[in-house]
Amino acid sequence: MDDQNGSKKFMLNNLSCSDCALKIEKKLSKIEGISQATINFSTKTLVLKYEDHDHADQLIQKAKDVVKSEQPDIEIIEKGRGENNESIISRKEIGLLAVGAVLFAVGLIIKLPPWEEFSLFLVSYVIIASDIVWKAIRNVFRGKVFDEYFLLTIATIGAFAISKYPEAVAVILFFKVGELFQDIALNRSRRSIQSLMEIRPDYANLKTDGEIKRVNPDDVVIGDKILVKPGEKVPLDGVILDGSSLVDTSALTGESMPRKLKPGENILSGMINKTGLLTVQVTKPFSESTVSKILDLVENAASKKAPTEKFITKFAKYYTPAVVFGAFLIAVVPVLLYHIPALTSMFGHEETFSEWIYKALIFLVISCPCALVISIPLGFFGGIGAASKHGILVKGSNYLEALNNVHTIVWDKTGTLTKGVFKVTDIISKNNVPEKEILKLAAWAESQSSHPIAQSIQEAFDEKADADKISSYEEFSGYGIKAQVENQLVQVGNDKFLHREKIEHDTCYVKGTVVHVVINHKYAGYIVISDEIKEDAGTAIRKLREMGVKKQIMLTGDSEDVAKAVAQKVGVDEYFAELLPQQKVEKIEELMKTKENEKALITFVGDGINDAPVLMRSDIGVAMGALGSDAAIEAADVVLMTDEPSRLCRALEIAKRTRTIVWQNIGFALGVKGIFLTMGAVGLATMWEAVFADVGVALLAILNATRVLRK
């Protein structure tokens, strides 16, 4: 899959080693010409970004060579072309494991002469461990000496050398069984995450020359007509030409209640048609459709790593050399101490290098950081997947973790705390201008504007403006509009606009949202417009306060009276009224400068209309009700697909649950490994404990990480 920004996505089938994924990602990032390389181990996807389009093929081939040099078994498939969810462990491997286990059991149960016993356990070992030994040998030639395969191979061969045949086979058998369960758990968690994103349509029913052809959604262009049958996913964004139906929007919004759509209304990809047959005219190519943007956001979230993920990567950088040095000391120091005459009496028996090298190998097997490397990214990606299930798109693990540190929430009023569905409730005439004339000229002047207030005036007039009679249209952000309508200069806006244009008027302060109308520099009157507070706005603000948010502020360009009334009803701590768009940015910057510390984050929540600068300036920008809004999805860090403020509470809940699970895994993995490493350092741990500390802990951490999906 290729996009216009120089990016390609690949599936990495047979990718089963999280540590290898990190190493491959690091090496790919060093290739000259590749600006970014990201491997999402949870979904087995590789995203390559590059700027040199002319040499894209060479760069991609270099990247493939790097992947193959690190992991020859990986199958690299371009995204969207035959990828599959292969099983990591095949039936053949399970069969070999079973045969080896039976031979091992026979060797334990039946008492055999030494040579026959050795032969039986050796055959069992070869059957079970042949792939591990082969990987170890192959990795040694690639300079990877201290991976778990090499350590297990040396340790088990060492056990054979000192005649501990049953232990050698048992350890490798336990390791393989543990790996089997680990892979099953990892595959299950991957499928759980991917099922949350299975909104990508497989086909579109294209109408051409009276025929219906089933085609790939990528092959449909703007203006084409498609047929959506009951029960089918809507493949592309468009407008309904014919038919009406109930559609299921739960995949996009998390809402279970179906929505009724009729001709003339927009329909979005990812929705599911429930009842009627719909003819839809496509308005966006698939690459720019809603479902495509959502999938890209969730899949690319892995490139923005949380501080905890970065900490673990940094930790592993120092941890690995430290444990290798520790293993060297374990192998050498006890034997050297034993050979110091003054200390020999402290030891119960003769200490040999073969014994302590074996114990050092056990120590290294225990030290493998797989549990952390696998479970932490999986936990964060699971949290992002769980959020998307509820109609909350989080653009990266960093933002998901940052939601735990929200100190101040700044709410935009219109369309965020209020419904943004304005209605004209009164028209006040001045200077003998008829009310109908005031409404008509205001509606015509506002006809080019997409602002909710402008749309409410147009709806109240209920007649289509004649575009031929409107000229020299000019909009002044935060003030109003000036237009030539039927050879008359019409000015429509707020009280600030009247003062700026030096229009004499006797009405400045009116309760409610007011639009003043001026005709040929003479004050004609004003239109009163009302908005309604969202049902869950007050509940959301109260719950966020209970969840630990210290301060909540409301910003609005509306009048002081309206702002005060809304602020009191919803329960915010503070409000600022009559702000221009640039003043909202300035207010956020003031708050950013005066915040308690770097961890006390400021979140701005807006509806995505004219909010892009503020969304981008805050620590975390949250766009609400962004279904179908490209600008909001681009500008925000977190996107709430519905208009409910309470969804922000759900986002914080998922963030807190994800953090709890991630730190449970960190504490558990480091705690268990710490105990067993201590035992290994003094020579008390056996290979059994070593394998449990490696595979067993990783398995339990993966199972724990998947709990976030069940919320």
C-alpha positions as CSV (number, residue, x, y, z in Angstrom):
1,M,0.0,0.0,0.0
2,D,1.5,3.3,-1.1
3,D,0.5,6.9,-0.3
4,Q,1.3,10.2,-1.7
5,N,3.7,11.2,1.2
6,G,6.3,8.5,0.3
7,S,5.2,5.7,2.5
8,K,4.7,2.0,2.1
9,K,3.2,-0.6,4.5
10,F,4.1,-4.2,4.7
11,M,3.0,-7.3,6.7
12,L,5.8,-9.2,8.4
13,N,4.5,-12.7,8.5
14,N,6.3,-15.1,10.9
15,L,7.5,-12.2,13.0
16,S,7.5,-13.8,16.5
17,C,10.4,-12.1,18.2
18,S,9.7,-8.7,19.8
19,D,13.4,-8.0,20.5
20,C,14.2,-8.7,16.8
21,A,11.5,-6.2,15.8
22,L,13.2,-3.5,17.8
23,K,16.6,-4.3,16.3
24,I,15.2,-4.4,12.7
25,E,13.4,-1.1,13.3
26,K,16.7,0.5,14.6
27,K,18.7,-0.8,11.6
28,L,16.0,0.4,9.1
29,S,16.0,3.9,10.6
30,K,19.7,4.1,9.8
31,I,19.2,3.5,6.0
32,E,20.0,6.7,4.2
33,G,16.9,8.0,2.4
34,I,14.4,6.4,4.9
35,S,13.1,9.2,7.1
36,Q,11.1,6.9,9.4
37,A,10.7,3.1,10.0
38,T,8.2,1.8,12.4
39,I,7.4,-1.8,13.2
40,N,4.2,-2.5,15.1
41,F,4.8,-5.9,16.7
42,S,1.2,-6.1,17.8
43,T,-0.1,-6.1,14.2
44,K,3.1,-7.3,12.5
45,T,3.2,-4.3,10.2
46,L,6.1,-2.3,8.9
47,V,5.7,1.3,7.8
48,L,8.5,2.9,5.8
49,K,8.5,6.6,5.1
50,Y,10.9,8.2,2.5
51,E,11.3,11.5,0.6
52,D,13.2,10.3,-2.4
53,H,10.4,9.0,-4.7
54,D,12.8,8.5,-7.6
55,H,14.8,5.8,-5.7
56,A,11.8,4.3,-3.7
57,D,12.3,0.8,-5.2
58,Q,16.0,0.7,-4.2
59,L,15.2,2.0,-0.7
60,I,12.5,-0.6,-0.2
61,Q,14.8,-3.4,-1.5
62,K,17.5,-2.3,1.0
63,A,14.9,-2.4,3.8
64,K,13.8,-5.9,2.8
65,D,17.5,-7.0,2.8
66,V,17.9,-5.7,6.3
67,V,14.8,-7.5,7.5
68,K,15.9,-10.8,5.9
69,S,19.4,-10.5,7.3
70,E,18.0,-10.2,10.8
71,Q,15.2,-12.7,10.5
72,P,15.4,-14.9,7.3
73,D,12.1,-16.7,8.2
74,I,10.1,-13.4,7.9
75,E,7.8,-13.2,4.9
76,I,7.5,-9.6,3.7
77,I,4.2,-8.9,2.0
78,E,3.0,-5.5,0.7
79,K,0.0,-4.4,2.8
80,G,-3.3,-5.2,1.1
81,R,-1.8,-7.9,-1.2
82,G,-2.4,-11.3,0.2
83,E,-1.5,-10.8,3.8
84,N,-2.7,-13.4,6.2
85,N,-2.9,-14.1,9.8
86,E,-0.7,-17.2,9.8
87,S,-0.4,-19.4,12.8
88,I,3.1,-19.1,14.4
89,I,3.2,-22.8,15.4
90,S,2.2,-25.2,12.6
91,R,0.6,-28.7,13.0
92,K,3.9,-30.3,11.9
93,E,5.7,-28.5,14.8
94,I,3.1,-29.6,17.3
95,G,3.3,-33.2,16.0
96,L,7.1,-33.2,16.4
97,L,6.7,-31.7,19.9
98,A,4.3,-34.5,20.8
99,V,6.6,-37.3,19.5
100,G,9.5,-35.8,21.4
101,A,7.5,-35.5,24.5
102,V,6.4,-39.2,24.2
103,L,10.0,-40.4,23.8
104,F,11.0,-38.2,26.8
105,A,8.2,-39.8,28.9
106,V,9.3,-43.3,27.9
107,G,12.9,-42.5,29.0
108,L,11.7,-41.3,32.4
109,I,9.3,-44.2,33.0
110,I,11.4,-47.2,31.7
111,K,14.7,-48.0,33.3
112,L,17.2,-48.5,30.5
113,P,20.9,-49.2,30.3
114,P,23.1,-46.0,30.2
115,W,23.8,-46.1,26.4
116,E,20.1,-46.8,25.5
117,E,19.0,-44.1,27.9
118,F,21.4,-41.6,26.4
119,S,20.3,-42.5,22.8
120,L,16.5,-42.2,23.7
121,F,16.9,-38.8,25.3
122,L,19.2,-37.6,22.5
123,V,16.6,-38.6,19.8
124,S,13.9,-36.8,21.9
125,Y,16.2,-33.7,22.2
126,V,17.0,-33.6,18.5
127,I,13.3,-33.9,17.6
128,I,12.2,-31.1,20.0
129,A,15.3,-28.8,19.8
130,S,16.5,-29.1,16.2
131,D,15.0,-25.7,15.2
132,I,16.3,-24.0,18.3
133,V,19.8,-25.4,17.7
134,W,19.7,-24.3,14.0
135,K,18.5,-20.8,14.9
136,A,21.3,-20.6,17.5
137,I,24.0,-21.6,14.9
138,R,22.6,-19.3,12.3
139,N,22.5,-16.3,14.7
140,V,26.1,-16.9,15.8
141,F,27.2,-16.4,12.2
142,R,25.2,-13.2,12.2
143,G,26.9,-11.9,15.4
144,K,24.0,-12.6,17.7
145,V,25.7,-14.6,20.4
146,F,23.7,-13.8,23.5
147,D,20.1,-14.5,22.3
148,E,17.9,-17.1,24.2
149,Y,18.3,-19.8,21.5
150,F,22.1,-19.8,21.8
151,L,22.0,-19.7,25.6
152,L,19.5,-22.6,25.7
153,T,21.5,-24.6,23.2
154,I,24.8,-24.2,25.2
155,A,23.0,-24.9,28.5
156,T,21.2,-28.1,27.3
157,I,24.3,-29.4,25.5
158,G,26.2,-28.7,28.7
159,A,23.6,-30.7,30.7
160,F,24.2,-33.6,28.3
161,A,27.9,-33.3,28.8
162,I,27.5,-33.7,32.6
163,S,25.0,-36.6,32.0
164,K,21.9,-34.6,33.0
165,Y,19.9,-36.0,30.1
166,P,16.4,-35.8,31.5
167,E,17.0,-32.2,32.7
168,A,18.3,-31.1,29.3
169,V,15.3,-32.5,27.4
170,A,12.8,-31.4,30.0
171,V,14.0,-27.8,29.9
172,I,13.9,-27.6,26.1
173,L,10.4,-29.3,26.1
174,F,9.1,-26.8,28.7
175,F,10.6,-24.0,26.7
176,K,8.9,-25.1,23.5
177,V,5.5,-25.7,25.3
178,G,5.8,-22.3,26.9
179,E,6.6,-20.7,23.5
180,L,3.6,-22.5,22.0
181,F,1.2,-21.0,24.7
182,Q,3.0,-17.6,24.4
183,D,2.4,-17.6,20.6
184,I,-1.2,-18.7,21.0
185,A,-1.8,-15.9,23.5
186,L,0.0,-13.3,21.3
187,N,-2.0,-14.4,18.2
188,R,-5.2,-14.2,20.2
189,S,-4.4,-10.7,21.4
190,R,-3.4,-9.7,17.9
191,R,-6.7,-11.0,16.5
192,S,-8.6,-9.2,19.3
193,I,-6.9,-5.9,18.4
194,Q,-7.3,-6.4,14.6
195,S,-11.0,-7.3,15.0
196,L,-11.5,-3.8,16.5
197,M,-10.3,-2.5,13.2
198,E,-12.1,-4.8,10.8
199,I,-14.0,-2.0,9.3
200,R,-12.1,-2.0,6.0
201,P,-14.6,-2.9,3.2
202,D,-13.6,-5.8,0.9
203,Y,-15.4,-4.6,-2.2
204,A,-17.7,-2.0,-3.7
205,N,-20.7,-2.6,-6.0
206,L,-19.9,-0.2,-8.9
207,K,-22.8,0.9,-11.2
208,T,-21.5,1.1,-14.9
209,D,-23.7,1.2,-18.0
210,G,-26.7,-0.4,-16.2
211,E,-24.5,-3.2,-14.8
212,I,-23.3,-3.8,-11.3
213,K,-19.6,-4.8,-10.9
214,R,-17.9,-5.9,-7.7
215,V,-14.6,-4.0,-7.6
216,N,-11.8,-3.1,-5.1
217,P,-12.7,0.1,-3.3
218,D,-9.3,1.5,-4.4
219,D,-10.5,1.3,-8.0
220,V,-13.6,3.6,-7.5
221,V,-13.1,7.3,-8.3
222,I,-14.9,10.5,-7.3
223,G,-18.3,10.8,-9.1
224,D,-18.8,7.1,-9.5
225,K,-22.1,5.6,-8.4
226,I,-22.1,2.6,-6.1
227,L,-24.9,0.3,-4.8
228,V,-24.9,-0.6,-1.1
229,K,-27.1,-3.5,-0.3
230,P,-28.7,-4.3,3.2
231,G,-26.1,-5.9,5.5
232,E,-23.1,-4.6,3.5
233,K,-20.4,-2.3,4.7
234,V,-20.4,1.2,3.1
235,P,-17.1,1.1,1.1
236,L,-16.6,4.8,0.4
237,D,-17.7,8.2,1.6
238,G,-20.5,9.7,-0.5
239,V,-23.9,11.3,-0.8
240,I,-27.1,9.2,-1.1
241,L,-28.8,9.7,-4.4
242,D,-31.6,7.1,-4.0
243,G,-33.0,5.1,-1.2
244,S,-33.3,5.5,2.6
245,S,-32.1,3.2,5.3
246,L,-31.0,2.7,8.9
247,V,-27.2,2.5,9.2
248,D,-25.1,1.1,12.0
249,T,-22.3,3.6,12.9
250,S,-20.9,1.6,15.8
251,A,-17.7,0.8,14.1
252,L,-16.9,4.5,13.7
253,T,-18.6,6.0,16.8
254,G,-19.1,3.2,19.3
255,E,-22.9,4.1,19.2
256,S,-25.2,1.1,19.1
257,M,-28.3,3.1,18.0
258,P,-28.8,2.9,14.2
259,R,-29.1,6.2,12.3
260,K,-31.7,7.0,9.7
261,L,-30.3,8.4,6.4
262,K,-32.2,9.6,3.4
263,P,-31.4,11.0,-0.1
264,G,-29.2,14.1,-0.1
265,E,-27.5,13.1,3.2
266,N,-23.8,12.2,3.5
267,I,-22.9,8.5,4.2
268,L,-19.5,7.5,5.4
269,S,-17.3,4.4,4.8
270,G,-17.3,2.0,7.7
271,M,-21.0,2.3,8.3
272,I,-23.1,-0.8,7.8
273,N,-26.3,-0.6,5.8
274,K,-29.1,-2.3,7.8
275,T,-32.4,-2.1,5.9
276,G,-32.7,-0.3,2.5
277,L,-31.0,-0.4,-0.9
278,L,-28.9,2.7,-1.4
279,T,-27.4,4.3,-4.4
280,V,-24.4,6.5,-3.4
281,Q,-22.4,9.0,-5.4
282,V,-18.7,8.8,-4.3
283,T,-17.2,12.1,-3.0
284,K,-13.8,10.9,-1.9
285,P,-11.3,8.2,-3.1
286,F,-10.8,5.3,-0.7
287,S,-7.4,6.6,0.4
288,E,-9.0,9.7,1.7
289,S,-12.2,8.1,3.1
290,T,-13.2,8.1,6.7
291,V,-12.5,4.4,7.2
292,S,-9.1,4.7,5.6
293,K,-8.1,7.7,7.8
294,I,-9.3,5.8,11.0
295,L,-7.3,2.7,10.1
296,D,-4.2,4.8,9.3
297,L,-4.5,6.6,12.6
298,V,-4.8,3.4,14.7
299,E,-2.1,1.5,12.8
300,N,0.4,4.4,12.8
301,A,-0.2,5.1,16.5
302,A,2.8,2.7,17.2
303,S,5.2,5.2,15.7
304,K,4.5,7.7,18.6
305,K,5.9,5.7,21.5
306,A,4.9,6.4,25.1
307,P,7.6,7.6,27.6
308,T,7.2,4.2,29.3
309,E,8.0,2.4,26.1
310,K,11.0,4.6,25.5
311,F,12.1,3.9,29.1
312,I,12.0,0.1,28.6
313,T,14.1,0.5,25.3
314,K,16.6,2.6,27.2
315,F,16.6,0.3,30.2
316,A,17.3,-2.7,27.9
317,K,20.3,-0.9,26.4
318,Y,22.0,-0.9,29.8
319,Y,20.4,-4.0,31.3
320,T,21.7,-6.5,28.7
321,P,25.5,-5.6,29.0
322,A,25.0,-5.5,32.8
323,V,23.6,-9.1,33.0
324,V,26.3,-10.4,30.5
325,F,29.0,-8.9,32.8
326,G,27.1,-10.5,35.8
327,A,27.1,-13.9,34.1
328,F,30.9,-13.6,33.4
329,L,31.5,-12.9,37.1
330,I,29.3,-15.9,38.1
331,A,31.3,-18.1,35.8
332,V,34.7,-17.0,37.0
333,V,34.7,-15.5,40.5
334,P,33.5,-18.6,42.6
335,V,36.3,-20.8,41.0
336,L,38.9,-18.2,41.6
337,L,37.9,-17.7,45.2
338,Y,37.9,-21.5,45.7
339,H,41.6,-21.6,44.6
340,I,42.6,-19.0,47.2
341,P,43.9,-21.2,50.0
342,A,42.5,-18.9,52.7
343,L,39.0,-19.2,51.3
344,T,38.9,-22.9,50.1
345,S,37.4,-24.0,53.4
346,M,34.3,-21.8,52.8
347,F,33.2,-24.1,50.0
348,G,31.5,-27.5,50.5
349,H,33.0,-29.1,47.4
350,E,35.4,-28.5,44.6
351,E,34.3,-25.6,42.4
352,T,34.8,-26.2,38.7
353,F,34.5,-23.9,35.7
354,S,32.1,-26.3,33.9
355,E,29.7,-26.1,36.8
356,W,29.7,-22.3,37.2
357,I,29.7,-21.7,33.4
358,Y,26.5,-23.8,33.4
359,K,25.1,-21.7,36.2
360,A,26.1,-18.5,34.3
361,L,24.2,-19.7,31.3
362,I,21.1,-20.3,33.5
363,F,21.5,-16.7,34.8
364,L,21.6,-15.4,31.2
365,V,18.4,-17.3,30.2
366,I,16.6,-15.8,33.3
367,S,17.7,-12.3,32.3
368,C,16.0,-12.3,28.8
369,P,13.7,-9.2,28.8
370,C,11.0,-10.7,26.5
371,A,8.2,-10.1,29.0
372,L,8.8,-6.4,29.0
373,V,9.6,-6.0,25.3
374,I,6.4,-7.9,24.2
375,S,3.8,-6.9,26.8
376,I,4.4,-3.1,27.1
377,P,3.8,-2.2,23.4
378,L,1.0,-4.8,23.3
379,G,-0.6,-3.1,26.4
380,F,-0.5,0.4,24.8
381,F,-1.7,-0.9,21.4
382,G,-4.5,-2.8,23.2
383,G,-5.5,0.5,24.9
384,I,-5.6,2.3,21.6
385,G,-7.7,-0.6,20.1
386,A,-10.1,-0.5,23.1
387,A,-10.5,3.3,22.7
388,S,-11.3,2.9,19.0
389,K,-14.0,0.4,19.9
390,H,-15.7,3.2,21.8
391,G,-15.3,5.8,19.0
392,I,-12.2,7.4,20.5
393,L,-9.2,7.6,18.2
394,V,-5.8,8.1,20.0
395,K,-3.0,9.1,17.6
396,G,-0.2,7.5,19.6
397,S,0.8,5.7,22.8
398,N,2.4,9.0,24.0
399,Y,-1.1,10.7,24.0
400,L,-2.7,7.7,25.6
401,E,-0.2,7.8,28.5
402,A,-0.4,11.7,28.6
403,L,-4.2,11.5,29.3
404,N,-3.2,10.2,32.8
405,N,-1.5,13.6,33.5
406,V,-4.3,16.0,32.5
407,H,-4.4,18.8,35.0
408,T,-6.5,21.4,33.2
409,I,-9.2,20.9,30.5
410,V,-10.1,23.9,28.4
411,W,-13.5,23.6,26.7
412,D,-14.7,25.5,23.7
413,K,-18.4,26.3,24.2
414,T,-20.2,26.2,20.9
415,G,-20.6,22.7,19.5
416,T,-18.6,21.2,22.4
417,L,-20.5,21.9,25.6
418,T,-23.6,23.2,23.7
419,K,-25.2,21.4,20.8
420,G,-24.2,24.0,18.3
421,V,-27.7,23.7,16.7
422,F,-28.8,27.3,16.7
423,K,-32.3,28.6,16.2
424,V,-33.6,32.1,15.5
425,T,-35.9,32.9,18.4
426,D,-36.4,36.6,17.9
427,I,-35.9,39.5,15.4
428,I,-35.8,43.0,16.8
429,S,-36.3,45.8,14.2
430,K,-34.7,49.3,14.5
431,N,-35.2,52.4,12.3
432,N,-38.4,51.0,10.8
433,V,-36.7,48.2,8.8
434,P,-39.2,45.3,8.4
435,E,-38.3,42.1,10.3
436,K,-38.6,40.0,7.1
437,E,-36.1,42.3,5.3
438,I,-33.6,42.0,8.2
439,L,-33.8,38.2,8.1
440,K,-33.6,38.1,4.3
441,L,-30.6,40.3,3.9
442,A,-28.8,38.6,6.8
443,A,-29.5,35.2,5.3
444,W,-28.2,36.2,1.9
445,A,-25.1,37.9,3.4
446,E,-24.4,34.7,5.4
447,S,-25.1,32.3,2.5
448,Q,-21.3,31.7,1.9
449,S,-20.5,31.0,5.5
450,S,-20.4,27.5,7.1
451,H,-20.6,28.7,10.7
452,P,-23.5,27.2,12.7
453,I,-24.9,30.6,13.5
454,A,-25.0,31.6,9.8
455,Q,-26.7,28.3,8.9
456,S,-29.4,28.9,11.5
457,I,-30.2,32.3,9.9
458,Q,-30.4,30.6,6.5
459,E,-32.7,27.9,7.8
460,A,-35.0,30.5,9.5
461,F,-35.3,32.4,6.1
462,D,-36.0,29.1,4.4
463,E,-35.4,30.4,0.9
464,K,-32.3,29.8,-1.3
465,A,-30.2,32.9,-1.8
466,D,-29.8,34.2,-5.4
467,A,-26.0,34.1,-5.9
468,D,-26.3,36.6,-8.8
469,K,-27.5,39.3,-6.4
470,I,-24.6,38.8,-4.0
471,S,-21.2,40.4,-4.6
472,S,-18.0,41.5,-2.9
473,Y,-18.4,39.0,0.0
474,E,-15.8,39.4,2.8
475,E,-15.6,37.6,6.1
476,F,-13.8,39.0,9.2
477,S,-12.9,36.2,11.6
478,G,-14.4,36.7,15.0
479,Y,-16.3,39.8,14.0
480,G,-18.8,39.3,11.1
481,I,-19.5,39.5,7.4
482,K,-19.7,42.3,4.8
483,A,-21.4,41.7,1.5
484,Q,-23.1,43.6,-1.3
485,V,-26.7,42.3,-1.6
486,E,-29.1,43.6,-4.2
487,N,-26.9,46.7,-4.5
488,Q,-27.1,47.3,-0.8
489,L,-24.1,47.1,1.6
490,V,-25.0,44.6,4.3
491,Q,-22.9,44.1,7.4
492,V,-23.8,41.2,9.8
493,G,-21.9,40.5,13.0
494,N,-21.4,41.0,16.7
495,D,-21.2,44.1,18.8
496,K,-17.4,44.4,18.3
497,F,-18.0,44.5,14.6
498,L,-20.3,47.5,14.9
499,H,-17.8,49.4,17.0
500,R,-15.0,48.4,14.6
501,E,-17.0,49.7,11.6
502,K,-18.1,52.8,13.7
503,I,-21.9,52.1,13.2
504,E,-24.2,54.1,15.5
505,H,-26.5,51.8,17.5
506,D,-28.5,51.9,20.7
507,T,-28.3,48.2,21.6
508,C,-25.0,46.7,22.9
509,Y,-25.9,44.3,25.6
510,V,-28.6,41.7,24.9
511,K,-29.0,38.4,26.7
512,G,-28.3,35.5,24.4
513,T,-26.4,35.1,21.2
514,V,-27.0,38.2,19.0
515,V,-26.3,39.0,15.3
516,H,-26.6,42.7,14.5
517,V,-27.6,43.7,11.0
518,V,-26.5,47.0,9.3
519,I,-27.9,48.1,5.9
520,N,-26.0,50.8,4.0
521,H,-24.1,51.9,7.2
522,K,-27.4,52.3,9.1
523,Y,-28.3,50.1,12.0
524,A,-31.3,47.9,11.0
525,G,-31.8,45.7,14.1
526,Y,-30.6,42.4,15.5
527,I,-31.5,38.7,15.4
528,V,-31.5,36.6,18.7
529,I,-30.3,33.1,18.4
530,S,-30.4,30.4,21.0
531,D,-28.3,27.3,21.6
532,E,-28.9,24.3,23.8
533,I,-26.5,22.7,26.4
534,K,-25.7,19.1,25.7
535,E,-27.4,16.6,28.1
536,D,-24.2,15.1,29.4
537,A,-22.0,18.2,29.6
538,G,-22.5,18.9,33.3
539,T,-22.2,15.2,34.2
540,A,-19.0,14.9,32.2
541,I,-17.4,17.9,33.9
542,R,-18.4,16.6,37.3
543,K,-17.0,13.1,36.6
544,L,-13.7,14.5,35.2
545,R,-13.3,16.5,38.4
546,E,-13.8,13.3,40.4
547,M,-11.2,11.5,38.2
548,G,-8.6,14.0,39.3
549,V,-8.8,16.9,36.7
550,K,-7.9,20.0,38.8
551,K,-9.3,22.8,36.7
552,Q,-11.9,23.2,33.9
553,I,-12.2,26.4,31.9
554,M,-14.6,27.4,29.1
555,L,-13.6,29.7,26.2
556,T,-16.2,31.3,23.9
557,G,-16.5,34.1,21.4
558,D,-20.1,34.6,22.7
559,S,-21.3,37.4,24.9
560,E,-20.5,37.7,28.6
561,D,-24.2,37.0,29.6
562,V,-24.4,33.8,27.5
563,A,-21.0,32.6,28.6
564,K,-21.9,33.1,32.3
565,A,-25.2,31.3,32.0
566,V,-23.6,28.2,30.3
567,A,-20.6,28.2,32.7
568,Q,-23.0,28.1,35.7
569,K,-25.1,25.4,34.3
570,V,-22.3,23.0,33.3
571,G,-20.1,23.7,36.3
572,V,-16.8,24.8,34.9
573,D,-14.4,26.6,37.3
574,E,-13.7,29.6,35.1
575,Y,-14.8,31.1,31.7
576,F,-13.6,33.7,29.3
577,A,-16.1,35.3,26.9
578,E,-16.0,37.5,23.7
579,L,-12.8,36.0,22.5
580,L,-11.6,36.1,18.9
581,P,-10.0,32.9,17.5
582,Q,-6.4,34.3,18.0
583,Q,-7.3,35.3,21.6
584,K,-8.2,31.7,22.3
585,V,-4.7,30.7,21.2
586,E,-3.3,33.4,23.4
587,K,-5.3,32.2,26.4
588,I,-4.0,28.7,25.9
589,E,-0.4,30.0,25.7
590,E,-1.0,32.0,29.0
591,L,-2.1,28.8,30.7
592,M,0.9,26.8,29.3
593,K,3.3,29.4,30.7
594,T,1.7,29.4,34.2
595,K,1.2,25.7,34.6
596,E,2.5,24.1,37.8
597,N,5.0,21.8,36.1
598,E,5.7,20.0,32.8
599,K,3.6,17.0,33.9
600,A,0.5,19.1,34.6
601,L,-0.9,18.9,31.1
602,I,-3.4,21.2,29.5
603,T,-6.0,19.7,27.2
604,F,-8.2,21.7,24.8
605,V,-11.5,20.2,23.7
606,G,-13.2,21.7,20.6
607,D,-15.6,20.6,17.8
608,G,-12.9,21.0,15.1
609,I,-14.5,24.0,13.4
610,N,-11.9,26.9,13.4
611,D,-10.2,25.2,16.4
612,A,-7.1,23.8,14.6
613,P,-4.6,26.4,15.9
614,V,-5.8,25.9,19.6
615,L,-5.9,22.1,19.2
616,M,-2.3,22.1,18.0
617,R,-1.0,24.6,20.6
618,S,-2.3,22.6,23.7
619,D,-0.5,19.6,25.2
620,I,-3.3,17.4,24.1
621,G,-5.8,18.5,21.5
622,V,-9.2,16.7,21.5
623,A,-11.6,17.1,18.6
624,M,-15.2,16.2,19.4
625,G,-17.9,15.1,17.0
626,A,-15.2,14.7,14.3
627,L,-17.1,12.1,12.2
628,G,-16.4,13.1,8.7
629,S,-14.3,16.2,9.6
630,D,-10.9,15.9,8.0
631,A,-9.5,19.1,9.5
632,A,-10.3,18.0,13.0
633,I,-8.8,14.6,12.5
634,E,-5.6,16.1,11.2
635,A,-5.2,18.8,13.9
636,A,-6.2,16.8,17.0
637,D,-4.2,14.3,19.1
638,V,-7.3,12.5,20.3
639,V,-10.5,12.4,18.2
640,L,-13.9,11.7,19.7
641,M,-16.2,10.5,16.9
642,T,-19.4,11.5,18.6
643,D,-20.7,14.8,20.1
644,E,-20.7,13.6,23.7
645,P,-18.4,15.3,26.3
646,S,-18.7,12.1,28.4
647,R,-16.6,10.3,25.8
648,L,-13.6,12.2,27.2
649,C,-14.3,10.5,30.6
650,R,-14.2,7.1,28.9
651,A,-10.9,8.1,27.2
652,L,-9.3,8.9,30.6
653,E,-10.7,5.6,32.0
654,I,-9.1,3.6,29.2
655,A,-5.8,5.5,29.6
656,K,-5.7,4.9,33.4
657,R,-6.6,1.2,32.9
658,T,-3.8,0.8,30.3
659,R,-1.2,2.5,32.5
660,T,-2.2,0.3,35.4
661,I,-1.8,-2.9,33.3
662,V,1.5,-1.7,31.8
663,W,3.0,-1.0,35.2
664,Q,1.6,-4.3,36.6
665,N,3.6,-6.0,33.9
666,I,6.7,-4.0,34.5
667,G,6.6,-4.6,38.3
668,F,5.7,-8.3,37.9
669,A,8.4,-9.0,35.2
670,L,11.2,-7.1,37.0
671,G,10.1,-8.5,40.4
672,V,10.1,-12.2,39.3
673,K,13.3,-11.8,37.3
674,G,15.0,-10.0,40.2
675,I,14.2,-13.0,42.5
676,F,15.4,-15.6,40.0
677,L,18.5,-13.5,39.0
678,T,19.5,-13.3,42.7
679,M,19.0,-17.1,42.9
680,G,21.0,-17.6,39.7
681,A,23.8,-15.3,40.9
682,V,24.3,-17.5,44.0
683,G,23.9,-20.7,42.0
684,L,20.5,-21.8,43.5
685,A,18.4,-21.5,40.3
686,T,18.1,-24.5,37.9
687,M,17.3,-24.4,34.2
688,W,13.6,-25.0,35.1
689,E,13.4,-21.7,37.0
690,A,15.3,-20.0,34.2
691,V,12.8,-21.1,31.5
692,F,9.9,-20.1,33.7
693,A,11.5,-16.7,34.4
694,D,11.8,-16.3,30.6
695,V,8.8,-17.9,28.8
696,G,6.4,-18.2,31.8
697,V,6.7,-14.6,32.8
698,A,6.3,-13.4,29.2
699,L,3.2,-15.6,28.8
700,L,1.6,-14.2,32.0
701,A,2.5,-10.6,31.0
702,I,0.9,-11.0,27.5
703,L,-2.3,-12.5,29.0
704,N,-2.4,-9.5,31.5
705,A,-1.8,-7.0,28.7
706,T,-4.9,-8.3,26.8
707,R,-7.2,-7.4,29.7
708,V,-7.4,-3.8,28.5
709,L,-9.4,-5.0,25.5
710,R,-12.2,-6.4,27.7
711,K,-13.2,-3.0,29.1
